[in-house]
């Protein structure tokens, strides 16, 4: 089997990659029936020379490959007929902007395996970039609070070569006695907590966070059971919540009145209650001044998320009274850090982490045929929607 690493075609080009040069070499050495080919790219975080030095063949044409690995959506016009693709297609929720992509995959008799749909039997996602989104988002949130208060300064993540270099920038960092709330329990939250610990921010209990001030920086983590209550029973059941989130209320608001910074890593969908209402930010007791919305849903769990910024300019303000988007760090604004491609600030580390999961849970089974995990993540097979994705019929027809 020949596996091709495609050049990212979406604009702006993503600099991450599904497999690093070392991982490509490992794959070829440990699976004698496998060869990896790489399409040259000037924007990839690993250079063409690094792949070449690892013994990986570079080629402009991937027509002879059986499987093609990418990261972001492939432009519809770039789809090669009758190939098996793995990438984040962003089609399983019927996203309008990728309708033509799915139509092209069907029309070209391709197979589409979506990374987002690769899940264990219990529904937990197998691979993703969430951990490094949490790392970068938490850093950027703390950077924004430092810029607002003038209490400290942080360097930008994308200016560091890797995560280890970023850690070195925290040496000697002294933070004020701020209070941070972290929401979520998945990979994003794990990345946030990594930064909290590296910066010396101390975890405290929920009751203490709400009732005390501290002589040092602290954080509290709020998971699903801490954030949502059934409207009738006042209880929380994870499975029930994911099936019927509209039957729950959110209990976050007291933390907004005790926190300086919110690091938001919570799952959100259209029926999930928001953390607070937009009008709540007018309340003088609403203490939050900086929000890092790392899961980044426009008008989502953070209702004042007004859309994406860029890596170069990640923060904007929302006026507390007009709710309009402003420059950041103004007296009457709340600062919002919202960037959709945060892991691109640490692309080499993020790619290495992602590729490790692919090598552990996906590619060996793919090379040997398939698996239940792969079948569940296959949206299209040889130009036909699979059973689990028949609900996309109308979307695919347009």
Secondary structure as a PSIPRED ss2 file (coil, helix, strand):
# PSIPRED VFORMAT (PSIPRED V4.0)

   1 X C   1.000  0.000  0.000
   2 X E   0.000  0.000  1.000
   3 X E   0.000  0.000  1.000
   4 X E   0.000  0.000  1.000
   5 X E   0.000  0.000  1.000
   6 X C   1.000  0.000  0.000
   7 X C   1.000  0.000  0.000
   8 X C   1.000  0.000  0.000
   9 X C   1.000  0.000  0.000
  10 X C   1.000  0.000  0.000
  11 X C   1.000  0.000  0.000
  12 X C   1.000  0.000  0.000
  13 X C   1.000  0.000  0.000
  14 X C   1.000  0.000  0.000
  15 X C   1.000  0.000  0.000
  16 X C   1.000  0.000  0.000
  17 X C   1.000  0.000  0.000
  18 X C   1.000  0.000  0.000
  19 X C   1.000  0.000  0.000
  20 X C   1.000  0.000  0.000
  21 X H   0.000  1.000  0.000
  22 X H   0.000  1.000  0.000
  23 X H   0.000  1.000  0.000
  24 X H   0.000  1.000  0.000
  25 X H   0.000  1.000  0.000
  26 X H   0.000  1.000  0.000
  27 X H   0.000  1.000  0.000
  28 X H   0.000  1.000  0.000
  29 X H   0.000  1.000  0.000
  30 X H   0.000  1.000  0.000
  31 X C   1.000  0.000  0.000
  32 X C   1.000  0.000  0.000
  33 X C   1.000  0.000  0.000
  34 X C   1.000  0.000  0.000
  35 X E   0.000  0.000  1.000
  36 X E   0.000  0.000  1.000
  37 X E   0.000  0.000  1.000
  38 X E   0.000  0.000  1.000
  39 X C   1.000  0.000  0.000
  40 X C   1.000  0.000  0.000
  41 X C   1.000  0.000  0.000
  42 X C   1.000  0.000  0.000
  43 X C   1.000  0.000  0.000
  44 X C   1.000  0.000  0.000
  45 X C   1.000  0.000  0.000
  46 X C   1.000  0.000  0.000
  47 X C   1.000  0.000  0.000
  48 X H   0.000  1.000  0.000
  49 X H   0.000  1.000  0.000
  50 X H   0.000  1.000  0.000
  51 X H   0.000  1.000  0.000
  52 X H   0.000  1.000  0.000
  53 X H   0.000  1.000  0.000
  54 X C   1.000  0.000  0.000
  55 X C   1.000  0.000  0.000
  56 X C   1.000  0.000  0.000
  57 X E   0.000  0.000  1.000
  58 X E   0.000  0.000  1.000
  59 X C   1.000  0.000  0.000
  60 X C   1.000  0.000  0.000
  61 X C   1.000  0.000  0.000
  62 X C   1.000  0.000  0.000
  63 X C   1.000  0.000  0.000
  64 X C   1.000  0.000  0.000
  65 X C   1.000  0.000  0.000
  66 X C   1.000  0.000  0.000
  67 X E   0.000  0.000  1.000
  68 X E   0.000  0.000  1.000
  69 X E   0.000  0.000  1.000
  70 X C   1.000  0.000  0.000
  71 X C   1.000  0.000  0.000
  72 X C   1.000  0.000  0.000
  73 X C   1.000  0.000  0.000
  74 X C   1.000  0.000  0.000
  75 X C   1.000  0.000  0.000
  76 X H   0.000  1.000  0.000
  77 X H   0.000  1.000  0.000
  78 X H   0.000  1.000  0.000
  79 X C   1.000  0.000  0.000
  80 X C   1.000  0.000  0.000
  81 X C   1.000  0.000  0.000
  82 X C   1.000  0.000  0.000
  83 X C   1.000  0.000  0.000
  84 X E   0.000  0.000  1.000
  85 X E   0.000  0.000  1.000
  86 X E   0.000  0.000  1.000
  87 X E   0.000  0.000  1.000
  88 X C   1.000  0.000  0.000
  89 X C   1.000  0.000  0.000
  90 X C   1.000  0.000  0.000
  91 X C   1.000  0.000  0.000
  92 X C   1.000  0.000  0.000
  93 X C   1.000  0.000  0.000
  94 X C   1.000  0.000  0.000
  95 X C   1.000  0.000  0.000
  96 X H   0.000  1.000  0.000
  97 X H   0.000  1.000  0.000
  98 X H   0.000  1.000  0.000
  99 X H   0.000  1.000  0.000
 100 X H   0.000  1.000  0.000
 101 X H   0.000  1.000  0.000
 102 X H   0.000  1.000  0.000
 103 X H   0.000  1.000  0.000
 104 X H   0.000  1.000  0.000
 105 X H   0.000  1.000  0.000
 106 X H   0.000  1.000  0.000
 107 X H   0.000  1.000  0.000
 108 X C   1.000  0.000  0.000
 109 X C   1.000  0.000  0.000
 110 X C   1.000  0.000  0.000
 111 X E   0.000  0.000  1.000
 112 X E   0.000  0.000  1.000
 113 X E   0.000  0.000  1.000
 114 X E   0.000  0.000  1.000
 115 X H   0.000  1.000  0.000
 116 X H   0.000  1.000  0.000
 117 X H   0.000  1.000  0.000
 118 X C   1.000  0.000  0.000
 119 X E   0.000  0.000  1.000
 120 X C   1.000  0.000  0.000
 121 X C   1.000  0.000  0.000
 122 X C   1.000  0.000  0.000
 123 X C   1.000  0.000  0.000
 124 X C   1.000  0.000  0.000
 125 X E   0.000  0.000  1.000
 126 X C   1.000  0.000  0.000
 127 X C   1.000  0.000  0.000
 128 X C   1.000  0.000  0.000
 129 X C   1.000  0.000  0.000
 130 X H   0.000  1.000  0.000
 131 X H   0.000  1.000  0.000
 132 X H   0.000  1.000  0.000
 133 X H   0.000  1.000  0.000
 134 X H   0.000  1.000  0.000
 135 X H   0.000  1.000  0.000
 136 X H   0.000  1.000  0.000
 137 X H   0.000  1.000  0.000
 138 X H   0.000  1.000  0.000
 139 X H   0.000  1.000  0.000
 140 X H   0.000  1.000  0.000
 141 X H   0.000  1.000  0.000
 142 X H   0.000  1.000  0.000
 143 X H   0.000  1.000  0.000
 144 X H   0.000  1.000  0.000
 145 X H   0.000  1.000  0.000
 146 X H   0.000  1.000  0.000
 147 X H   0.000  1.000  0.000
 148 X H   0.000  1.000  0.000
 149 X H   0.000  1.000  0.000
 150 X C   1.000  0.000  0.000
 151 X C   1.000  0.000  0.000
 152 X C   1.000  0.000  0.000
 153 X C   1.000  0.000  0.000
 154 X C   1.000  0.000  0.000
 155 X C   1.000  0.000  0.000
 156 X C   1.000  0.000  0.000
 157 X H   0.000  1.000  0.000
 158 X H   0.000  1.000  0.000
 159 X H   0.000  1.000  0.000
 160 X C   1.000  0.000  0.000
 161 X C   1.000  0.000  0.000
 162 X C   1.000  0.000  0.000
 163 X H   0.000  1.000  0.000
 164 X H   0.000  1.000  0.000
 165 X H   0.000  1.000  0.000
 166 X H   0.000  1.000  0.000
 167 X H   0.000  1.000  0.000
 168 X H   0.000  1.000  0.000
 169 X C   1.000  0.000  0.000
 170 X C   1.000  0.000  0.000
 171 X C   1.000  0.000  0.000
 172 X C   1.000  0.000  0.000
 173 X C   1.000  0.000  0.000
 174 X C   1.000  0.000  0.000
 175 X C   1.000  0.000  0.000
 176 X C   1.000  0.000  0.000
 177 X C   1.000  0.000  0.000
 178 X C   1.000  0.000  0.000
 179 X E   0.000  0.000  1.000
 180 X E   0.000  0.000  1.000
 181 X E   0.000  0.000  1.000
 182 X E   0.000  0.000  1.000
 183 X E   0.000  0.000  1.000
 184 X C   1.000  0.000  0.000
 185 X C   1.000  0.000  0.000
 186 X C   1.000  0.000  0.000
 187 X H   0.000  1.000  0.000
 188 X H   0.000  1.000  0.000
 189 X H   0.000  1.000  0.000
 190 X H   0.000  1.000  0.000
 191 X H   0.000  1.000  0.000
 192 X H   0.000  1.000  0.000
 193 X H   0.000  1.000  0.000
 194 X H   0.000  1.000  0.000
 195 X H   0.000  1.000  0.000
 196 X H   0.000  1.000  0.000
 197 X H   0.000  1.000  0.000
 198 X H   0.000  1.000  0.000
 199 X C   1.000  0.000  0.000
 200 X C   1.000  0.000  0.000
 201 X C   1.000  0.000  0.000
 202 X E   0.000  0.000  1.000
 203 X E   0.000  0.000  1.000
 204 X C   1.000  0.000  0.000
 205 X C   1.000  0.000  0.000
 206 X H   0.000  1.000  0.000
 207 X H   0.000  1.000  0.000
 208 X H   0.000  1.000  0.000
 209 X H   0.000  1.000  0.000
 210 X H   0.000  1.000  0.000
 211 X H   0.000  1.000  0.000
 212 X C   1.000  0.000  0.000
 213 X C   1.000  0.000  0.000
 214 X C   1.000  0.000  0.000
 215 X C   1.000  0.000  0.000
 216 X C   1.000  0.000  0.000
 217 X C   1.000  0.000  0.000
 218 X E   0.000  0.000  1.000
 219 X E   0.000  0.000  1.000
 220 X E   0.000  0.000  1.000
 221 X E   0.000  0.000  1.000
 222 X E   0.000  0.000  1.000
 223 X C   1.000  0.000  0.000
 224 X H   0.000  1.000  0.000
 225 X H   0.000  1.000  0.000
 226 X H   0.000  1.000  0.000
 227 X H   0.000  1.000  0.000
 228 X E   0.000  0.000  1.000
 229 X E   0.000  0.000  1.000
 230 X E   0.000  0.000  1.000
 231 X C   1.000  0.000  0.000
 232 X C   1.000  0.000  0.000
 233 X C   1.000  0.000  0.000
 234 X C   1.000  0.000  0.000
 235 X C   1.000  0.000  0.000
 236 X C   1.000  0.000  0.000
 237 X C   1.000  0.000  0.000
 238 X H   0.000  1.000  0.000
 239 X H   0.000  1.000  0.000
 240 X H   0.000  1.000  0.000
 241 X H   0.000  1.000  0.000
 242 X H   0.000  1.000  0.000
 243 X H   0.000  1.000  0.000
 244 X C   1.000  0.000  0.000
 245 X H   0.000  1.000  0.000
 246 X H   0.000  1.000  0.000
 247 X H   0.000  1.000  0.000
 248 X E   0.000  0.000  1.000
 249 X E   0.000  0.000  1.000
 250 X E   0.000  0.000  1.000
 251 X C   1.000  0.000  0.000
 252 X C   1.000  0.000  0.000
 253 X H   0.000  1.000  0.000
 254 X H   0.000  1.000  0.000
 255 X H   0.000  1.000  0.000
 256 X H   0.000  1.000  0.000
 257 X C   1.000  0.000  0.000
 258 X C   1.000  0.000  0.000
 259 X C   1.000  0.000  0.000
 260 X C   1.000  0.000  0.000
 261 X E   0.000  0.000  1.000
 262 X E   0.000  0.000  1.000
 263 X E   0.000  0.000  1.000
 264 X E   0.000  0.000  1.000
 265 X C   1.000  0.000  0.000
 266 X C   1.000  0.000  0.000
 267 X C   1.000  0.000  0.000
 268 X C   1.000  0.000  0.000
 269 X C   1.000  0.000  0.000
 270 X C   1.000  0.000  0.000
 271 X C   1.000  0.000  0.000
 272 X C   1.000  0.000  0.000
 273 X C   1.000  0.000  0.000
 274 X C   1.000  0.000  0.000
 275 X C   1.000  0.000  0.000
 276 X C   1.000  0.000  0.000
 277 X C   1.000  0.000  0.000
 278 X H   0.000  1.000  0.000
 279 X H   0.000  1.000  0.000
 280 X H   0.000  1.000  0.000
 281 X H   0.000  1.000  0.000
 282 X H   0.000  1.000  0.000
 283 X C   1.000  0.000  0.000
 284 X C   1.000  0.000  0.000
 285 X C   1.000  0.000  0.000
 286 X C   1.000  0.000  0.000
 287 X C   1.000  0.000  0.000
 288 X C   1.000  0.000  0.000
 289 X C   1.000  0.000  0.000
 290 X E   0.000  0.000  1.000
 291 X E   0.000  0.000  1.000
 292 X E   0.000  0.000  1.000
 293 X E   0.000  0.000  1.000
 294 X C   1.000  0.000  0.000
 295 X C   1.000  0.000  0.000
 296 X C   1.000  0.000  0.000
 297 X C   1.000  0.000  0.000
 298 X C   1.000  0.000  0.000
 299 X C   1.000  0.000  0.000
 300 X C   1.000  0.000  0.000
 301 X C   1.000  0.000  0.000
 302 X C   1.000  0.000  0.000
 303 X C   1.000  0.000  0.000
 304 X C   1.000  0.000  0.000
 305 X C   1.000  0.000  0.000
 306 X C   1.000  0.000  0.000
 307 X C   1.000  0.000  0.000
 308 X C   1.000  0.000  0.000
 309 X E   0.000  0.000  1.000
 310 X C   1.000  0.000  0.000
 311 X C   1.000  0.000  0.000
 312 X C   1.000  0.000  0.000
 313 X C   1.000  0.000  0.000
 314 X C   1.000  0.000  0.000
 315 X E   0.000  0.000  1.000
 316 X E   0.000  0.000  1.000
 317 X E   0.000  0.000  1.000
 318 X E   0.000  0.000  1.000
 319 X E   0.000  0.000  1.000
 320 X C   1.000  0.000  0.000
 321 X C   1.000  0.000  0.000
 322 X C   1.000  0.000  0.000
 323 X C   1.000  0.000  0.000
 324 X C   1.000  0.000  0.000
 325 X E   0.000  0.000  1.000
 326 X E   0.000  0.000  1.000
 327 X C   1.000  0.000  0.000
 328 X C   1.000  0.000  0.000
 329 X C   1.000  0.000  0.000
 330 X C   1.000  0.000  0.000
 331 X C   1.000  0.000  0.000
 332 X C   1.000  0.000  0.000
 333 X E   0.000  0.000  1.000
 334 X E   0.000  0.000  1.000
 335 X E   0.000  0.000  1.000
 336 X E   0.000  0.000  1.000
 337 X E   0.000  0.000  1.000
 338 X C   1.000  0.000  0.000
 339 X E   0.000  0.000  1.000
 340 X C   1.000  0.000  0.000
 341 X C   1.000  0.000  0.000
 342 X H   0.000  1.000  0.000
 343 X H   0.000  1.000  0.000
 344 X H   0.000  1.000  0.000
 345 X H   0.000  1.000  0.000
 346 X H   0.000  1.000  0.000
 347 X H   0.000  1.000  0.000
 348 X H   0.000  1.000  0.000
 349 X H   0.000  1.000  0.000
 350 X H   0.000  1.000  0.000
 351 X H   0.000  1.000  0.000
 352 X H   0.000  1.000  0.000
 353 X H   0.000  1.000  0.000
 354 X H   0.000  1.000  0.000
 355 X H   0.000  1.000  0.000
 356 X H   0.000  1.000  0.000
 357 X H   0.000  1.000  0.000
 358 X H   0.000  1.000  0.000
 359 X H   0.000  1.000  0.000
 360 X H   0.000  1.000  0.000
 361 X H   0.000  1.000  0.000
 362 X C   1.000  0.000  0.000
 363 X H   0.000  1.000  0.000
 364 X H   0.000  1.000  0.000
 365 X H   0.000  1.000  0.000
 366 X H   0.000  1.000  0.000
 367 X H   0.000  1.000  0.000
 368 X C   1.000  0.000  0.000
 369 X C   1.000  0.000  0.000
 370 X C   1.000  0.000  0.000
 371 X C   1.000  0.000  0.000
 372 X H   0.000  1.000  0.000
 373 X H   0.000  1.000  0.000
 374 X H   0.000  1.000  0.000
 375 X H   0.000  1.000  0.000
 376 X H   0.000  1.000  0.000
 377 X C   1.000  0.000  0.000
 378 X E   0.000  0.000  1.000
 379 X E   0.000  0.000  1.000
 380 X E   0.000  0.000  1.000
 381 X E   0.000  0.000  1.000
 382 X C   1.000  0.000  0.000
 383 X C   1.000  0.000  0.000
 384 X E   0.000  0.000  1.000
 385 X E   0.000  0.000  1.000
 386 X C   1.000  0.000  0.000
 387 X H   0.000  1.000  0.000
 388 X H   0.000  1.000  0.000
 389 X H   0.000  1.000  0.000
 390 X H   0.000  1.000  0.000
 391 X H   0.000  1.000  0.000
 392 X H   0.000  1.000  0.000
 393 X H   0.000  1.000  0.000
 394 X H   0.000  1.000  0.000
 395 X H   0.000  1.000  0.000
 396 X H   0.000  1.000  0.000
 397 X H   0.000  1.000  0.000
 398 X C   1.000  0.000  0.000
